[in-house]
Amino acid sequence: MVDLADEHWMQQALALAEQARLACPPNPAVGCVLVGAGGAVIGRGFTQPVGQAHAEVMALRDAARQGHSTKDATAYVTLEPCAHQGHTGPCCDALIAAGVARVVSALQDPNPLVAGKGFDRLRAAGVAVDVGPSAAAARDLNVGFFKRMEQGLPWVRVKVACSLDGRTALPNGVSQWITSPEARTDGQLWRARASVVLTGVDTVLRDDPLLNVRLAEVPRQPALAIADSRLRTPLVARLWRVAGRTVLVYSAIQDAGRERALRERGAEVIALPGAHGRVDLALLLRDLARREANEVHVEAGATLTGALLRAHLVDELLLYQAPVLLGAGAGVLALDEFSRLEDGVWLDWTAVDRVGPDLRLRARVRGVPPGAVTT
């Protein structure tokens, strides 16, 4: 039976976790609400950037600042309190030391270093533990973290901006701007929450994009990964102007001279040859997961986007559609020709929203629930 009070407080904890999303990767975004023995909120917190306090510790500090006793309080946490020593100490121990009587968690942590150990330690100390309120929402909030921990792959989200008839550029290559300033700002927010922005070398050569986050006061820049089978990334491209950003160039060949030149520009060059002289995209994504990438935000042309879809490596599409018809021009995807409808890439809508004059459509590849294997 659903406990309405538990659901209420967990929703507040999830709202706090949302505030952590841009700053905390590769750690999961977690929120914590402390409810005192009298039934009122006494502390709130969410995950800080890597190396700083987790949500539970922030909530305990908040309670202390306000002069509240945490003895016999209930902690509502969107993910199992950690039980290992990383950059910070175990959160389960902090809750025990604070005298918390009950912990309500949406989900067990999929990280093998935790994975139930936090709950076990709490119960061993006499703290009541309940798990499950708002579990689906909590998992969706950290969909990339769950997929990386469970499958060794990041969550792959492909972003596309196009006309109502599916054109991303005119026949002469002009594409700026099909969608509105509001849609472009919204797209920046999706970049900002990603661990890595992935593009193809054709996009770099054609558009010379920065592919960075240009919102005010962003806490970090996602890394940039370029699928560049033949090491054609220009050494004078604008992408090198983004200070402090990690740039990863994935190739299908080895060329000592080009590799050295790219490294001198600050890139790391990784050779992952696959079929037909192309980068092995599945290995590329596994390498990004090894580097603790939770969400990969793809902004690329039809070739790379189509290749990812054909390889069943895409989890979600983020499509901005402008109310304009452009007729001839570049299409959204380069997919195989299908002879049967059932062979197409079928999707399930998850959200349709207005952003300025445009539509923002979100869809997940059918049959790929959060965290599922896509290879």
C-alpha positions as CSV (number, residue, x, y, z in Angstrom):
1,M,0.0,0.0,0.0
2,V,1.3,3.4,-1.0
3,D,2.2,5.7,2.0
4,L,1.0,9.1,0.8
5,A,3.2,10.9,3.3
6,D,6.3,9.0,2.1
7,E,5.4,9.8,-1.5
8,H,5.0,13.5,-0.6
9,W,8.4,13.9,1.0
10,M,10.1,11.8,-1.7
11,Q,8.7,14.2,-4.3
12,Q,10.3,17.0,-2.5
13,A,13.6,15.1,-2.4
14,L,13.4,14.5,-6.1
15,A,12.9,18.2,-6.7
16,L,16.1,18.8,-4.8
17,A,17.9,16.2,-6.8
18,E,16.9,18.0,-10.0
19,Q,19.0,21.0,-8.7
20,A,22.1,18.7,-8.6
21,R,21.8,17.4,-12.2
22,L,24.1,19.9,-13.9
23,A,26.9,20.0,-11.3
24,C,27.3,16.5,-9.9
25,P,28.2,14.1,-12.8
26,P,29.7,11.5,-12.8
27,N,28.0,11.0,-9.4
28,P,24.2,10.5,-9.5
29,A,21.9,13.5,-8.7
30,V,20.5,12.8,-5.3
31,G,18.1,14.8,-3.0
32,C,17.5,14.4,0.7
33,V,14.7,15.7,3.0
34,L,15.0,15.4,6.7
35,V,11.7,15.3,8.6
36,G,11.9,15.7,12.3
37,A,10.1,13.7,14.9
38,G,7.4,16.3,15.0
39,G,6.6,15.9,11.3
40,A,8.1,19.1,9.9
41,V,11.1,19.5,7.6
42,I,14.3,20.2,9.4
43,G,16.9,19.9,6.7
44,R,17.3,19.7,2.9
45,G,20.2,18.9,0.7
46,F,21.3,17.7,-2.7
47,T,24.6,16.3,-4.2
48,Q,27.4,18.8,-4.6
49,P,30.1,18.6,-7.3
50,V,32.6,15.7,-7.3
51,G,34.7,15.7,-4.1
52,Q,32.2,17.6,-2.1
53,A,29.3,16.6,0.2
54,H,26.5,14.2,-0.8
55,A,22.8,15.0,-0.3
56,E,22.5,13.4,3.1
57,V,25.4,15.3,4.6
58,M,24.1,18.6,3.1
59,A,20.7,18.0,4.7
60,L,22.3,17.2,8.1
61,R,24.4,20.4,7.8
62,D,21.2,22.3,6.9
63,A,19.5,21.0,10.0
64,A,22.5,21.9,12.2
65,R,22.6,25.4,10.8
66,Q,18.9,25.9,11.8
67,G,19.5,24.4,15.3
68,H,17.3,21.4,14.7
69,S,17.9,18.1,16.4
70,T,18.1,15.1,14.0
71,K,17.5,12.5,16.7
72,D,14.6,10.2,15.7
73,A,14.2,12.1,12.3
74,T,13.3,10.4,9.0
75,A,15.6,10.8,6.0
76,Y,13.9,10.7,2.6
77,V,16.7,10.0,0.0
78,T,16.2,9.5,-3.7
79,L,19.0,6.8,-3.8
80,E,20.5,4.5,-1.2
81,P,22.9,6.2,1.1
82,C,26.5,5.3,0.1
83,A,28.5,2.8,2.3
84,H,32.0,3.3,0.9
85,Q,34.8,5.8,1.3
86,G,35.3,7.8,-1.8
87,H,36.0,11.5,-2.0
88,T,33.7,11.7,1.0
89,G,32.8,9.4,3.9
90,P,29.9,6.9,3.9
91,C,26.5,8.7,4.1
92,C,24.9,5.8,5.9
93,D,27.4,6.3,8.8
94,A,26.6,10.1,8.9
95,L,22.9,9.3,9.2
96,I,23.5,6.8,12.0
97,A,25.7,9.2,13.9
98,A,23.0,11.9,13.6
99,G,20.5,9.6,15.4
100,V,18.1,9.2,12.4
101,A,15.4,6.7,13.2
102,R,14.2,5.9,9.7
103,V,15.5,6.1,6.2
104,V,13.1,6.0,3.2
105,S,14.9,5.5,-0.1
106,A,13.4,5.4,-3.6
107,L,16.0,2.9,-4.9
108,Q,18.9,0.7,-4.2
109,D,22.2,2.1,-5.6
110,P,23.3,0.0,-8.6
111,N,27.0,0.9,-7.9
112,P,28.6,-2.4,-6.8
113,L,30.5,-0.5,-4.1
114,V,27.1,0.2,-2.5
115,A,24.4,-2.1,-3.8
116,G,22.5,-2.8,-0.6
117,K,25.5,-2.3,1.8
118,G,24.2,1.1,2.9
119,F,20.8,-0.4,3.8
120,D,22.5,-3.3,5.6
121,R,24.6,-1.0,7.7
122,L,21.6,1.2,8.6
123,R,19.5,-1.8,9.6
124,A,22.4,-3.2,11.7
125,A,22.5,0.0,13.6
126,G,18.8,-0.2,14.4
127,V,17.6,2.3,11.7
128,A,14.3,1.3,10.0
129,V,14.7,1.2,6.2
130,D,11.9,1.4,3.6
131,V,12.6,1.3,-0.1
132,G,10.4,2.1,-3.1
133,P,8.5,5.4,-3.1
134,S,8.8,7.2,-6.5
135,A,11.2,4.5,-7.7
136,A,10.5,5.0,-11.4
137,A,10.9,8.8,-11.2
138,A,14.1,8.4,-9.2
139,R,15.6,6.0,-11.7
140,D,14.6,8.2,-14.6
141,L,16.4,11.1,-13.0
142,N,19.7,9.2,-13.1
143,V,19.0,7.0,-16.2
144,G,22.6,7.3,-17.4
145,F,24.1,6.4,-14.1
146,F,22.0,3.3,-13.8
147,K,22.8,2.2,-17.3
148,R,26.5,2.7,-16.9
149,M,26.5,0.8,-13.6
150,E,24.4,-2.1,-14.8
151,Q,25.5,-2.4,-18.5
152,G,28.8,-0.6,-18.8
153,L,27.3,1.8,-21.4
154,P,26.1,5.4,-21.2
155,W,22.6,6.6,-22.0
156,V,22.7,7.9,-25.5
157,R,20.4,10.8,-26.4
158,V,20.4,12.1,-30.0
159,K,19.4,15.8,-30.5
160,V,18.1,16.9,-33.8
161,A,16.7,20.3,-35.0
162,C,14.7,20.3,-38.2
163,S,11.8,21.7,-40.2
164,L,8.3,20.2,-40.1
165,D,9.1,18.1,-43.1
166,G,12.3,16.8,-41.6
167,R,15.0,19.0,-43.1
168,T,18.1,19.9,-41.2
169,A,19.6,22.2,-43.9
170,L,18.8,23.6,-47.3
171,P,20.4,22.0,-50.4
172,N,23.1,24.7,-50.3
173,G,24.0,23.8,-46.7
174,V,22.4,26.7,-44.9
175,S,21.0,25.6,-41.6
176,Q,21.3,28.5,-39.2
177,W,18.8,28.9,-37.9
178,I,15.8,26.6,-38.5
179,T,14.7,26.6,-34.9
180,S,14.1,29.5,-32.5
181,P,16.4,31.1,-29.9
182,E,14.2,29.5,-27.2
183,A,14.7,26.0,-28.7
184,R,18.5,26.6,-28.9
185,T,18.6,27.7,-25.3
186,D,16.7,24.7,-24.3
187,G,19.1,22.5,-26.2
188,Q,22.0,24.1,-24.3
189,L,20.4,22.8,-21.1
190,W,20.4,19.3,-22.4
191,R,24.1,19.7,-23.4
192,A,24.8,20.9,-19.9
193,R,23.4,17.8,-18.2
194,A,25.4,15.4,-20.3
195,S,28.8,14.0,-19.5
196,V,29.9,14.1,-23.1
197,V,28.8,15.8,-26.3
198,L,29.4,13.4,-29.3
199,T,29.7,14.6,-32.9
200,G,31.2,13.4,-36.1
201,V,34.1,14.9,-38.1
202,D,31.8,15.8,-41.0
203,T,29.8,18.2,-38.7
204,V,33.1,19.7,-37.5
205,L,34.2,20.2,-41.1
206,R,30.9,21.5,-42.3
207,D,29.7,23.8,-39.5
208,D,32.9,24.5,-37.4
209,P,30.8,24.4,-34.2
210,L,32.0,25.1,-30.7
211,L,29.7,22.4,-29.2
212,N,30.1,23.8,-25.7
213,V,27.6,25.0,-23.1
214,R,27.2,28.8,-23.4
215,L,24.7,29.3,-20.5
216,A,25.6,31.6,-17.7
217,E,27.3,30.1,-14.7
218,V,27.4,26.5,-15.8
219,P,29.3,24.5,-13.2
220,R,31.2,22.4,-15.8
221,Q,31.7,21.8,-19.5
222,P,30.9,18.3,-20.8
223,A,33.7,16.6,-22.6
224,L,33.7,16.6,-26.4
225,A,34.1,13.3,-28.3
226,I,34.6,13.3,-32.1
227,A,34.1,10.2,-34.3
228,D,36.9,10.9,-36.8
229,S,37.8,7.7,-38.6
230,R,40.6,9.3,-40.7
231,L,41.8,12.0,-38.3
232,R,40.5,14.9,-40.3
233,T,39.7,17.2,-37.4
234,P,41.2,20.6,-38.3
235,L,43.8,22.0,-36.0
236,V,42.3,25.5,-36.5
237,A,38.7,24.5,-35.7
238,R,36.8,26.7,-33.3
239,L,36.2,23.7,-30.9
240,W,39.8,24.2,-29.6
241,R,38.8,27.6,-28.2
242,V,36.8,26.1,-25.3
243,A,39.2,26.3,-22.3
244,G,39.5,23.5,-19.9
245,R,37.4,21.0,-21.9
246,T,38.4,17.4,-22.4
247,V,38.5,16.6,-26.2
248,L,38.5,12.9,-27.2
249,V,39.2,12.1,-30.9
250,Y,38.2,8.5,-31.9
251,S,39.8,7.2,-35.0
252,A,39.9,4.0,-37.2
253,I,43.5,4.5,-38.3
254,Q,46.9,5.2,-36.7
255,D,48.8,8.2,-38.1
256,A,51.7,9.2,-35.8
257,G,52.0,12.7,-37.3
258,R,48.3,13.6,-37.1
259,E,48.0,12.0,-33.7
260,R,50.9,14.1,-32.4
261,A,49.4,17.3,-33.8
262,L,46.0,16.6,-32.2
263,R,47.6,15.9,-28.9
264,E,49.6,19.1,-29.1
265,R,46.2,20.8,-29.4
266,G,45.1,19.1,-26.2
267,A,43.2,16.1,-27.5
268,E,43.4,12.5,-26.5
269,V,43.4,10.3,-29.6
270,I,42.0,6.8,-29.3
271,A,42.1,4.3,-32.1
272,L,39.1,2.0,-32.2
273,P,38.9,0.6,-35.7
274,G,35.7,-1.2,-36.7
275,A,34.2,-2.5,-39.9
276,H,34.5,-0.6,-43.3
277,G,37.2,1.7,-42.1
278,R,34.9,3.3,-39.5
279,V,35.2,3.8,-35.8
280,D,33.7,1.0,-33.8
281,L,30.8,3.0,-32.2
282,A,30.0,0.3,-29.6
283,L,33.5,0.3,-28.3
284,L,33.5,4.1,-28.4
285,L,30.5,4.2,-26.0
286,R,32.0,1.6,-23.7
287,D,35.2,3.7,-23.6
288,L,33.1,6.7,-22.6
289,A,31.4,4.7,-19.9
290,R,34.8,3.6,-18.6
291,R,35.6,7.3,-18.3
292,E,32.5,7.7,-16.1
293,A,30.2,9.2,-18.8
294,N,26.6,8.7,-17.7
295,E,24.8,10.6,-20.5
296,V,26.1,11.1,-24.0
297,H,24.4,13.9,-26.0
298,V,24.8,13.4,-29.7
299,E,24.7,16.4,-32.0
300,A,25.8,15.1,-35.4
301,G,24.9,14.8,-39.0
302,A,22.7,12.2,-40.6
303,T,25.6,9.7,-41.2
304,L,26.7,9.3,-37.6
305,T,23.2,9.5,-36.2
306,G,22.0,6.9,-38.6
307,A,25.0,4.7,-37.8
308,L,24.3,4.8,-34.1
309,L,20.6,3.9,-34.7
310,R,21.5,1.1,-37.1
311,A,23.8,-0.3,-34.4
312,H,21.0,-0.2,-31.8
313,L,23.1,2.2,-29.7
314,V,20.6,5.0,-29.3
315,D,18.2,5.2,-26.3
316,E,16.4,8.4,-26.8
317,L,15.7,11.1,-29.4
318,L,15.4,14.8,-28.6
319,L,13.8,16.4,-31.6
320,Y,13.1,20.2,-32.0
321,Q,10.8,20.8,-34.9
322,A,10.2,24.3,-36.3
323,P,6.8,25.3,-38.0
324,V,8.3,25.6,-41.4
325,L,8.4,23.5,-44.6
326,L,11.7,23.6,-46.5
327,G,11.1,21.0,-49.3
328,A,14.4,19.7,-50.7
329,G,17.4,19.6,-48.4
330,A,19.4,17.5,-45.9
331,G,17.4,14.9,-44.0
332,V,17.5,14.0,-40.3
333,L,18.9,10.4,-40.6
334,A,20.7,8.2,-43.0
335,L,19.1,4.8,-42.4
336,D,18.9,1.7,-44.5
337,E,16.0,1.2,-47.0
338,F,13.4,-1.0,-45.4
339,S,11.1,-3.4,-47.2
340,R,8.8,-4.0,-44.2
341,L,7.3,-1.4,-41.9
342,E,8.2,-3.5,-38.9
343,D,11.9,-3.2,-39.7
344,G,11.8,0.5,-39.0
345,V,13.1,2.1,-35.8
346,W,10.0,2.4,-33.8
347,L,9.8,4.9,-30.9
348,D,7.6,5.6,-27.9
349,W,6.8,9.2,-27.2
350,T,7.7,10.3,-23.6
351,A,7.0,14.1,-23.9
352,V,5.7,16.7,-26.4
353,D,6.2,20.3,-25.4
354,R,6.1,23.8,-26.9
355,V,9.4,25.7,-26.7
356,G,8.9,29.1,-28.1
357,P,7.3,28.7,-31.5
358,D,8.8,25.2,-31.9
359,L,7.9,21.7,-30.7
360,R,10.2,19.6,-28.5
361,L,9.5,16.0,-28.9
362,R,11.2,13.3,-26.7
363,A,11.0,9.6,-27.6
364,R,12.7,6.4,-26.5
365,V,13.6,3.6,-28.9
366,R,10.8,1.1,-28.4
367,G,11.7,-1.9,-26.3
368,V,14.6,0.0,-24.6
369,P,13.5,0.9,-21.0
370,P,15.8,2.9,-18.8
371,G,19.1,1.0,-18.2
372,A,18.4,-1.7,-20.8
373,V,21.2,-3.2,-22.9
374,T,21.3,-1.7,-26.4
375,T,24.0,-3.7,-28.0
